[in-house]
Amino acid sequence: MKILSRLYIALILIFLYAPVAVMIFFSFNEGESVWVFSGFSFDWYKSLIHNETMLTALQHTLIVAVLSALISTVLGTAAAVGITALRKKITKSAVMTVTNIPMMNADIVTGVSLMLLFVFVGRLFGLKESLGFWTVLIAHITFNLPYVILSVMPKLNQTDTSLSEAALDLGCTPVKAFFKVVLPAISTGIFTGMIMAFTLSLDDFVISYFTCGHYQTLPIVIYNMTKKTVTPDVYALSTFIFISVFVLLVLYNALQNKSEKRRTA
């Protein structure tokens, strides 16, 4: 049974990561072929440096991802604190249900509805272009918020409330007690929520497609390239993004394990 279970896990891993491995392998190909490996080369990585369209799209993506991750982390942490402080279970359940809708809703429904909202507001204020950087940023914050809240709330529930009450008894204001006692206790959840928000924003295509206007992110540029031909420098860029996200996920899991050890200690 152990051999079968290990074989089953190995097949799943191969199925999941074989396409990524092929992409990484051919990103170092000297030629343009996707089935014949001509020789090892960094030519496509060098070509990527001079691809202004791709680098501009990457810059747009990173700006939106960083800003949306930071803003949604601040708003999500504040929301998680407020939800945890609710006394009535019915109210808390209703708020959590509303909070989870953007996460459970289909991306295309969220994207279309946000696009219609932004266009309506833009026309209401007489804007020439309703869609752009700010609409993409607001859209990304919208779908990132539930993930941050769900990352922070378990840490808040694990925090001993008597610690903050003791800080208040010792003369701290509620705000100071939060920053001195509660915030360090939930810092792991905040950081993991921020990493998750960053990776989700970095990868998003559907919602960005409906809300971007002329401010195109990297997934949209790559999608437009597939209508003609995908050059191997896209493989190089995808490899770079995959490695970056992989490092973030390893860091995320390390923080989760560290938090679990602290809780069980």
Secondary structure, 3 states (H helix, E strand, C coil): CHHHHHHHHHHHHHHHHHHHHHHHHHCCECCCCCCCCCCECCHHHHHHHCCHHHHHHHHHHHHHHHHHHHHHHHHHHHHHHHHHHCCCHHHHHHHHHHHHHHHHCCHHHHHHHHHHHHHHHHHHCCCCCCCCHHHHHHHHHHHHHHHHHHHHHHHHHHCCHHHHHHHHHCCCCHHHHHHHHHHHHCHHHHHHHHHHHHHHHHHCCHHHHHHCCCCCCHHHHHHHHHCCCCCHHHHHHHHHHHHHHHHHHHHHHHHHHHHHHHHHC
